[in-house]
Amino acid sequence: MSQAGIIDISGALPSVPTLFNADVGSAVAILNTLEIFGDAAQGSATSGAGNTITITNLNASETQTGVLQTSTDVESIAGSSTAAAVVPSSLKAKLGIQTANAIPYGTGTAAALGWSSALTDGQVVIGSTGLPPVAASITAGPGVVITPGAGSLTIGLTGGAIGIDSVTPDSGISPVVADGLGNINVVGSGSTTTVGTVADTISVQLTGLTNHAVLVGAGTATITKVGPTATAGQVLQSAGAAADPAFSTATYPLTTTVSQLLYSSATNVVSGLATANKAVVTTTATGVPVVTALATDGQLIIGSTAGAPAAATLTAGAGITIANGSNSITIAASSGGYTWNNVTGTSATMVKQNGYQANNAGLVTLTMPTVASSTFGDTIRVAGFGAGGWLIQNVATGVIHVGDTATSAAGAIASTNRYDSVELLCSSTTNEWIVLSSVGNLTIT
């Protein structure tokens, strides 16, 4: 405060100031009175006694090195237990400076501010209805990672992944976006359902299943099941385009061997038939299939009324030759259909469809076939060549007819001259033979 003007009063009295300058503005005495007041809010007060005015610092216990005037000054002391500028006690009481690294908050009254607890790296002040705010760390939810630092807080997704805010399905509404709570619901449809197995996993599962059954389509979104069957070896077969497949009634072998043939060994039972080299399939007398090998040249499958067909070769009859080869059989007539035998001994037993030349100096006796082995149409020929001639001897009840003359039972006919000959035919009675032709005079007994 400075004196700006002087009133000079004559005599011994001092000069009286009429204008008072302050740091900001000036004041003029009114009715010779100048009022000087303190500001309790700023920590000062005035008092007068006699001719003295005393200005009192309300924060007398503190050494005032500065004056708190602006919001900048408040910031300079916020969060610090020792202010860079001394704060008046009244303001300090309101600020309630107590803890380092804290944040002030309103208490709801003008008397004082509240302070949070001290903040550590990455902590923030979090409010609560009806309660003072507190210093706390932000909690990371599923898929989020939070990294605190000195004066920093980094929030990211787990593993650095990109967050999912929509899903693109194969059909229908696309994309499917999250609802107001950030959820995308995964639900089952038809024959499927969804099951949450752990916190971050949803499994898509089929419903309505039966152990060991075969799944079959039952529509665009559903499936049905066939079986299972308790019978091993049954196979799944089509039942047509309008019906589900079904297991067969017949059973089939679980394994087969190379070249094996399958056949029904019993009703509704399919079995394997072992194969053989160079064979054909025939059946037994009861119709069971068998594989019969044809291992020898010229063999054929020859039937029998008494049993199963068998592999055998053809037998050559009189005047016939049979030559068997690889995949071939040659049948030919020999010597006009007769097999000629040169009999140089004194006797021989004759066979049908054969010719005999009697070629001995003595008599050659030729015995006829037995009645049992003779068949209607059989023929035998005899020709003389040796000087002894020949005699044809009947057996048992056999008879030979020479024209109207017949031998006796078990009788005989004989040549007269060296080159006499005869041809005999077995009749339908099989024990009677007829001379078809002859040369020479025959002796009949």
C-alpha positions as a printed NumPy array, in Angstrom:
array([[   0.   ,    0.   ,    0.   ],
       [   1.528,    3.343,   -0.991],
       [   0.712,    7.   ,   -0.388],
       [  -0.455,    8.706,   -3.568],
       [  -1.509,   12.139,   -2.232],
       [  -0.821,   14.43 ,    0.821],
       [  -3.099,   16.864,    2.628],
       [  -0.93 ,   19.502,    4.228],
       [  -2.362,   20.82 ,    7.454],
       [  -0.608,   23.833,    8.904],
       [   0.683,   23.56 ,   12.33 ],
       [   2.239,   20.633,   14.157],
       [  -0.135,   17.934,   12.814],
       [   1.259,   15.374,   10.286],
       [   0.243,   15.037,    6.661],
       [  -2.743,   12.66 ,    5.968],
       [  -2.796,   10.432,    2.792],
       [  -5.896,   10.706,    0.614],
       [  -5.255,    7.838,   -1.974],
       [  -4.032,    4.29 ,   -1.285],
       [  -2.655,    2.076,   -4.093],
       [  -2.819,   -1.779,   -3.832],
       [  -1.273,   -4.568,   -5.925],
       [  -4.496,   -4.54 ,   -7.845],
       [  -6.479,   -1.276,   -8.016],
       [  -6.561,    1.59 ,   -5.398],
       [  -8.74 ,    2.799,   -2.488],
       [  -9.783,    6.342,   -1.292],
       [ -10.735,    7.146,    2.286],
       [ -14.368,    8.006,    2.787],
       [ -15.181,   10.269,    5.687],
       [ -11.581,    9.93 ,    6.672],
       [ -12.049,    6.122,    7.005],
       [ -10.113,    3.385,    5.115],
       [ -11.244,   -0.201,    5.728],
       [  -8.615,   -2.975,    5.687],
       [  -9.992,   -6.573,    5.866],
       [  -8.344,   -9.996,    5.71 ],
       [  -9.483,  -12.982,    3.564],
       [  -9.986,  -16.088,    5.59 ],
       [ -10.269,  -18.147,    2.399],
       [  -6.755,  -17.038,    1.556],
       [  -5.481,  -17.657,    5.071],
       [  -5.306,  -13.987,    6.344],
       [  -7.106,  -11.73 ,    8.841],
       [  -6.755,   -8.087,   10.18 ],
       [  -7.206,   -6.592,   13.603],
       [  -6.944,   -2.946,   14.927],
       [  -5.853,   -1.568,   18.273],
       [  -5.005,    2.066,   19.038],
       [  -3.237,    3.456,   16.104],
       [  -2.1  ,   -0.013,   14.828],
       [  -3.598,   -2.452,   12.256],
       [  -2.217,   -6.   ,   12.47 ],
       [  -2.393,   -8.42 ,    9.497],
       [  -2.386,  -12.04 ,   10.732],
       [  -1.377,  -15.114,    8.726],
       [  -3.861,  -17.86 ,    9.622],
       [  -1.27 ,  -20.496,    8.651],
       [   1.296,  -19.069,   11.004],
       [   2.849,  -22.54 ,   11.578],
       [   3.959,  -22.715,    7.929],
       [   6.532,  -20.654,    6.131],
       [   4.89 ,  -19.021,    3.157],
       [   7.088,  -19.243,    0.107],
       [   4.36 ,  -18.741,   -2.445],
       [   0.728,  -17.959,   -2.89 ],
       [  -1.855,  -20.508,   -4.238],
       [  -3.917,  -18.584,   -6.695],
       [  -4.841,  -20.612,   -9.806],
       [  -5.793,  -24.128,  -10.895],
       [  -2.178,  -24.55 ,  -11.941],
       [  -1.165,  -24.098,   -8.351],
       [  -3.639,  -26.75 ,   -7.293],
       [  -2.185,  -29.141,   -9.851],
       [   1.306,  -28.441,   -8.553],
       [   0.41 ,  -29.825,   -5.152],
       [  -2.073,  -32.532,   -6.154],
       [  -0.844,  -35.976,   -5.186],
       [   2.098,  -34.711,   -3.169],
       [   2.487,  -34.691,    0.624],
       [   4.707,  -31.591,    0.458],
       [   3.545,  -28.677,   -1.644],
       [   5.982,  -26.703,   -3.739],
       [   3.999,  -23.609,   -2.622],
       [   2.741,  -23.408,    0.932],
       [  -1.009,  -23.822,    1.052],
       [  -3.04 ,  -21.916,    3.567],
       [  -4.413,  -24.094,    6.342],
       [  -8.004,  -23.489,    5.352],
       [  -7.38 ,  -24.654,    1.797],
       [  -5.161,  -27.483,    2.939],
       [  -7.976,  -28.686,    5.145],
       [ -10.233,  -28.745,    2.178],
       [  -7.695,  -30.497,   -0.021],
       [  -6.835,  -33.038,    2.631],
       [  -3.404,  -33.781,    1.167],
       [  -2.383,  -37.17 ,    2.603],
       [  -1.12 ,  -39.744,    0.028],
       [   1.381,  -39.639,   -2.819],
       [   0.28 ,  -40.691,   -6.313],
       [  -3.442,  -40.233,   -5.495],
       [  -6.386,  -38.572,   -7.236],
       [  -8.751,  -36.072,   -5.425],
       [ -12.501,  -36.456,   -5.612],
       [ -15.496,  -34.552,   -4.36 ],
       [ -16.928,  -35.625,   -1.025],
       [ -20.237,  -33.868,   -1.51 ],
       [ -19.413,  -31.05 ,    0.897],
       [ -17.546,  -27.763,    0.443],
       [ -15.429,  -28.394,    3.518],
       [ -12.983,  -30.942,    2.102],
       [ -11.928,  -33.096,   -0.865],
       [ -11.425,  -36.876,   -0.757],
       [  -8.352,  -38.719,   -2.042],
       [  -8.088,  -42.143,   -3.631],
       [  -5.529,  -44.659,   -2.478],
       [  -2.106,  -44.545,   -4.125],
       [  -2.117,  -45.7  ,   -7.779],
       [   0.364,  -48.308,   -8.975],
       [   1.368,  -49.05 ,  -12.583],
       [  -1.675,  -49.353,  -14.846],
       [  -4.268,  -48.671,  -12.092],
       [  -7.213,  -46.348,  -12.635],
       [  -9.724,  -44.685,  -10.277],
       [ -13.062,  -46.466,  -10.546],
       [ -16.249,  -44.946,   -9.135],
       [ -19.081,  -46.709,   -7.363],
       [ -22.588,  -45.511,   -6.6  ],
       [ -22.754,  -44.336,   -3.   ],
       [ -19.105,  -45.215,   -2.292],
       [ -15.868,  -43.314,   -2.749],
       [ -13.915,  -44.121,   -5.907],
       [ -10.985,  -46.487,   -5.465],
       [  -7.741,  -47.225,   -7.264],
       [  -8.015,  -50.6  ,   -8.972],
       [  -6.709,  -52.607,  -11.9  ],
       [  -8.92 ,  -53.392,  -14.901],
       [  -9.821,  -57.109,  -15.008],
       [  -9.228,  -58.934,  -18.298],
       [ -12.238,  -60.883,  -19.583],
       [ -12.177,  -63.926,  -21.916],
       [ -10.027,  -63.328,  -24.988],
       [  -8.574,  -60.06 ,  -23.608],
       [  -5.101,  -59.409,  -22.219],
       [  -4.195,  -56.261,  -20.202],
       [  -0.593,  -55.111,  -19.84 ],
       [   0.003,  -52.378,  -17.222],
       [   3.039,  -50.062,  -17.412],
       [   4.44 ,  -46.952,  -15.807],
       [   1.9  ,  -44.336,  -16.836],
       [   0.442,  -46.659,  -19.473],
       [  -2.218,  -49.358,  -19.886],
       [  -2.317,  -51.63 ,  -22.97 ],
       [  -5.494,  -53.613,  -23.739],
       [  -5.383,  -56.246,  -26.484],
       [  -6.836,  -59.605,  -27.555],
       [  -5.353,  -62.877,  -26.374],
       [  -2.587,  -64.051,  -28.686],
       [  -2.822,  -60.866,  -30.713],
       [  -5.901,  -62.227,  -32.514],
       [  -8.589,  -60.199,  -34.205],
       [ -11.918,  -60.061,  -32.378],
       [ -14.919,  -61.797,  -33.958],
       [ -17.884,  -59.512,  -34.422],
       [ -19.709,  -61.484,  -37.116],
       [ -19.958,  -64.98 ,  -38.639],
       [ -20.614,  -65.819,  -42.306],
       [ -22.774,  -68.971,  -42.696],
       [ -23.173,  -71.129,  -45.821],
       [ -26.703,  -69.825,  -46.368],
       [ -29.412,  -67.67 ,  -44.837],
       [ -28.754,  -64.295,  -43.192],
       [ -25.157,  -63.349,  -43.838],
       [ -23.222,  -62.166,  -42.004],
       [ -24.64 ,  -62.965,  -38.565],
       [ -23.615,  -60.124,  -36.235],
       [ -23.32 ,  -60.027,  -32.446],
       [ -26.276,  -58.841,  -30.366],
       [ -26.235,  -55.909,  -27.971],
       [ -24.315,  -57.976,  -25.416],
       [ -21.685,  -59.04 ,  -27.944],
       [ -23.036,  -62.594,  -28.237],
       [ -23.395,  -64.739,  -31.339],
       [ -25.529,  -67.762,  -30.457],
       [ -24.598,  -71.148,  -31.92 ],
       [ -27.587,  -73.53 ,  -31.756],
       [ -28.336,  -76.946,  -33.191],
       [ -30.976,  -77.803,  -35.785],
       [ -32.524,  -81.017,  -37.045],
       [ -30.338,  -83.877,  -35.835],
       [ -27.578,  -81.686,  -34.409],
       [ -27.099,  -79.909,  -31.102],
       [ -24.374,  -77.724,  -29.609],
       [ -22.689,  -78.357,  -26.27 ],
       [ -20.313,  -76.084,  -24.382],
       [ -17.512,  -78.334,  -23.189],
       [ -15.065,  -75.83 ,  -21.692],
       [ -15.022,  -72.044,  -21.332],
       [ -13.762,  -71.413,  -24.853],
       [ -15.116,  -74.429,  -26.772],
       [ -18.481,  -75.287,  -28.347],
       [ -18.911,  -78.799,  -29.742],
       [ -21.417,  -79.624,  -32.479],
       [ -22.896,  -83.077,  -31.807],
       [ -25.445,  -85.389,  -33.411],
       [ -28.546,  -86.373,  -31.462],
       [ -30.705,  -89.499,  -31.428],
       [ -27.848,  -91.897,  -32.153],
       [ -27.786,  -95.632,  -31.424],
       [ -24.537,  -97.489,  -30.832],
       [ -23.355,  -99.371,  -33.976],
       [ -26.3  ,  -98.153,  -36.103],
       [ -25.845,  -96.895,  -39.681],
       [ -26.904,  -93.282,  -40.314],
       [ -29.28 ,  -92.602,  -43.198],
       [ -30.524,  -89.279,  -44.554],
       [ -34.098,  -88.455,  -43.494],
       [ -34.498,  -84.947,  -44.946],
       [ -32.56 ,  -81.765,  -45.516],
       [ -31.534,  -81.315,  -41.873],
       [ -32.244,  -84.627,  -40.145],
       [ -30.891,  -88.152,  -40.179],
       [ -32.28 ,  -91.505,  -39.093],
       [ -30.622,  -94.806,  -38.3  ],
       [ -30.75 ,  -98.374,  -39.578],
       [ -29.897, -101.336,  -37.387],
       [ -27.786, -102.436,  -35.794],
       [ -28.255, -106.153,  -36.468],
       [ -27.254, -108.824,  -34.013],
       [ -26.43 , -111.302,  -36.805],
       [ -22.847, -111.172,  -38.053],
       [ -22.384, -111.392,  -41.82 ],
       [ -25.567, -109.592,  -42.886],
       [ -25.044, -106.827,  -45.463],
       [ -26.792, -103.479,  -45.973],
       [ -28.886, -103.531,  -49.139],
       [ -30.865, -100.954,  -51.075],
       [ -34.634, -101.135,  -50.691],
       [ -35.238,  -98.796,  -53.622],
       [ -35.281,  -95.023,  -54.013],
       [ -38.359,  -94.557,  -51.775],
       [ -37.263,  -96.607,  -48.739],
       [ -34.414,  -96.802,  -46.287],
       [ -31.822,  -99.513,  -46.922],
       [ -32.067, -102.612,  -44.753],
       [ -29.825, -105.425,  -43.593],
       [ -30.157, -108.668,  -45.57 ],
       [ -31.663, -111.812,  -44.109],
       [ -28.909, -113.881,  -45.704],
       [ -25.452, -113.926,  -44.144],
       [ -22.219, -113.651,  -46.081],
       [ -18.694, -114.773,  -45.174],
       [ -16.583, -112.103,  -43.495],
       [ -13.579, -113.084,  -45.645],
       [ -12.992, -114.96 ,  -48.898],
       [  -9.942, -116.449,  -50.605],
       [  -8.671, -115.828,  -54.11 ],
       [ -10.835, -117.382,  -56.891],
       [ -13.36 , -118.643,  -54.343],
       [ -16.975, -119.013,  -55.553],
       [ -19.887, -117.953,  -53.345],
       [ -23.009, -120.082,  -53.193],
       [ -25.968, -120.677,  -50.881],
       [ -24.82 , -123.545,  -48.697],
       [ -28.079, -123.375,  -46.708],
       [ -31.177, -121.211,  -46.598],
       [ -30.046, -117.57 ,  -46.173],
       [ -26.431, -118.675,  -45.719],
       [ -23.877, -117.741,  -48.373],
       [ -20.62 , -119.704,  -48.187],
       [ -17.432, -119.99 ,  -50.171],
       [ -16.756, -122.906,  -52.521],
       [ -13.066, -123.788,  -52.77 ],
       [ -11.767, -123.728,  -56.316],
       [  -9.494, -126.207,  -58.114],
       [  -7.154, -126.038,  -61.097],
       [  -8.487, -127.166,  -64.516],
       [ -11.922, -127.942,  -63.112],
       [ -15.622, -127.542,  -63.776],
       [ -18.514, -127.007,  -61.372],
       [ -20.945, -129.885,  -61.025],
       [ -23.389, -130.95 ,  -58.345],
       [ -23.774, -134.013,  -56.212],
       [ -26.766, -136.336,  -56.221],
       [ -28.397, -133.923,  -53.736],
       [ -27.639, -130.781,  -55.748],
       [ -24.684, -129.519,  -53.708],
       [ -22.165, -127.779,  -55.993],
       [ -18.694, -129.284,  -56.223],
       [ -15.619, -128.435,  -58.253],
       [ -14.37 , -131.42 ,  -60.287],
       [ -10.874, -131.243,  -61.748],
       [ -10.21 , -132.382,  -65.343],
       [  -6.519, -133.071,  -64.96 ],
       [  -6.026, -135.597,  -67.796],
       [  -6.178, -135.056,  -71.563],
       [  -9.503, -136.124,  -73.03 ],
       [ -11.391, -136.268,  -69.743],
       [ -15.061, -135.377,  -69.767],
       [ -17.686, -134.941,  -67.066],
       [ -19.732, -138.108,  -67.392],
       [ -23.04 , -138.429,  -65.605],
       [ -24.321, -141.344,  -63.571],
       [ -27.787, -142.239,  -62.383],
       [ -26.194, -143.695,  -59.282],
       [ -24.31 , -140.601,  -58.109],
       [ -22.517, -137.398,  -58.934],
       [ -21.001, -136.801,  -62.362],
       [ -17.32 , -137.649,  -62.548],
       [ -14.338, -136.931,  -64.733],
       [ -13.497, -139.833,  -67.086],
       [ -12.197, -140.607,  -70.564],
       [ -14.109, -142.316,  -73.374],
       [ -13.618, -146.046,  -73.981],
       [ -13.09 , -147.255,  -77.563],
       [ -15.438, -149.991,  -78.751],
       [ -14.858, -152.524,  -81.542],
       [ -13.528, -150.911,  -84.706],
       [ -13.064, -147.568,  -82.895],
       [  -9.904, -145.74 ,  -81.928],
       [  -9.846, -142.821,  -79.487],
       [  -6.925, -140.409,  -79.307],
       [  -6.968, -137.968,  -76.362],
       [  -4.969, -134.735,  -76.572],
       [  -4.763, -131.368,  -74.89 ],
       [  -8.332, -130.05 ,  -75.166],
       [  -9.093, -132.596,  -77.882],
       [ -10.561, -136.077,  -78.408],
       [ -10.204, -137.847,  -81.762],
       [ -12.554, -140.78 ,  -82.474],
       [ -11.973, -142.868,  -85.595],
       [ -13.019, -146.207,  -87.098],
       [ -10.263, -148.805,  -87.389],
       [ -10.16 , -151.29 ,  -90.372],
       [ -13.691, -150.608,  -91.527],
       [ -14.988, -150.579,  -88.012],
       [ -13.39 , -153.907,  -87.033],
       [ -10.344, -154.754,  -85.047],
       [  -8.719, -157.797,  -86.683],
       [  -6.827, -160.244,  -84.6  ],
       [  -4.246, -162.691,  -86.084],
       [  -4.656, -165.891,  -84.026],
       [  -1.509, -167.964,  -84.389],
       [  -2.266, -170.188,  -81.445],
       [  -4.785, -172.966,  -81.206],
       [  -7.555, -171.052,  -79.396],
       [  -8.984, -167.581,  -78.58 ],
       [ -12.09 , -166.083,  -76.972],
       [ -13.798, -163.753,  -79.391],
       [ -15.111, -160.179,  -78.646],
       [ -17.925, -158.48 ,  -80.521],
       [ -17.035, -156.019,  -83.286],
       [ -13.758, -157.91 ,  -83.87 ],
       [ -12.458, -160.091,  -86.741],
       [ -10.246, -163.142,  -86.276],
       [  -7.845, -164.743,  -88.704],
       [  -7.197, -168.437,  -87.893],
       [  -3.516, -168.782,  -88.752],
       [  -2.23 , -172.078,  -87.413],
       [  -1.173, -175.318,  -88.992],
       [  -3.516, -177.083,  -86.628],
       [  -7.177, -176.454,  -85.78 ],
       [  -7.925, -173.073,  -84.158],
       [ -10.866, -173.101,  -81.666],
       [ -12.627, -169.716,  -81.345],
       [ -15.052, -169.38 ,  -78.387],
       [ -18.14 , -167.127,  -78.712],
       [ -18.775, -164.237,  -76.201],
       [ -20.977, -165.044,  -73.201],
       [ -24.693, -164.449,  -73.44 ],
       [ -24.481, -161.794,  -70.737],
       [ -21.934, -159.741,  -72.695],
       [ -23.748, -160.015,  -76.022],
       [ -26.017, -157.234,  -77.339],
       [ -28.419, -157.136,  -80.254],
       [ -26.52 , -155.957,  -83.352],
       [ -23.113, -157.23 ,  -82.302],
       [ -21.125, -158.812,  -85.113],
       [ -18.094, -161.105,  -85.349],
       [ -16.066, -162.155,  -88.389],
       [ -13.819, -165.214,  -88.85 ],
       [ -11.508, -165.969,  -91.802],
       [  -9.389, -169.066,  -92.411],
       [  -5.74 , -168.721,  -93.316],
       [  -3.743, -171.516,  -91.683],
       [  -3.862, -175.096,  -92.945],
       [  -5.533, -176.367,  -89.746],
       [  -8.832, -174.45 ,  -90.308],
       [ -11.117, -173.096,  -87.534],
       [ -14.026, -174.141,  -85.225],
       [ -16.468, -171.67 ,  -83.614],
       [ -17.646, -172.962,  -80.218],
       [ -20.905, -171.746,  -78.584],
       [ -21.155, -171.286,  -74.792],
       [ -23.892, -172.392,  -72.406],
       [ -27.244, -171.892,  -74.175],
       [ -25.772, -170.222,  -77.232],
       [ -27.067, -171.284,  -80.659],
       [ -25.85 , -170.435,  -84.189],
       [ -28.279, -170.481,  -87.12 ],
       [ -26.917, -171.355,  -90.58 ],
       [ -29.902, -170.803,  -92.834],
       [ -32.594, -173.158,  -91.672],
       [ -30.138, -175.29 ,  -89.748],
       [ -29.123, -174.503,  -86.17 ],
       [ -26.51 , -175.865,  -83.912],
       [ -27.416, -177.455,  -80.656],
       [ -27.081, -175.478,  -77.414],
       [ -23.383, -175.006,  -76.846],
       [ -22.878, -176.504,  -80.28 ],
       [ -20.362, -175.432,  -82.971],
       [ -19.721, -174.735,  -86.605],
       [ -16.445, -175.531,  -88.405],
       [ -14.719, -174.778,  -91.673],
       [ -14.139, -177.467,  -94.342],
       [ -11.425, -175.825,  -96.377],
       [  -8.435, -173.64 ,  -95.418],
       [  -9.894, -170.271,  -96.581],
       [ -13.534, -170.729,  -95.484],
       [ -14.967, -167.594,  -93.755],
       [ -18.141, -166.477,  -91.897],
       [ -19.869, -163.326,  -90.467],
       [ -22.153, -163.671,  -87.422],
       [ -24.884, -161.276,  -86.081],
       [ -26.246, -161.353,  -82.504],
       [ -30.022, -161.569,  -82.584],
       [ -32.45 , -159.749,  -80.308],
       [ -32.548, -162.772,  -77.963],
       [ -28.759, -162.298,  -77.405],
       [ -28.129, -166.028,  -77.06 ],
       [ -28.822, -166.709,  -80.728],
       [ -26.45 , -165.729,  -83.521],
       [ -27.252, -165.677,  -87.208],
       [ -24.81 , -166.377,  -90.07 ],
       [ -25.08 , -163.354,  -92.371],
       [ -22.666, -164.66 ,  -94.965],
       [ -20.229, -167.526,  -95.401],
       [ -17.712, -168.933,  -97.845],
       [ -17.209, -172.7  ,  -98.079],
       [ -19.041, -175.679,  -96.707],
       [ -19.642, -175.376,  -92.975],
       [ -19.991, -178.274,  -90.598],
       [ -22.81 , -177.779,  -88.066],
       [ -22.962, -179.771,  -84.807]])
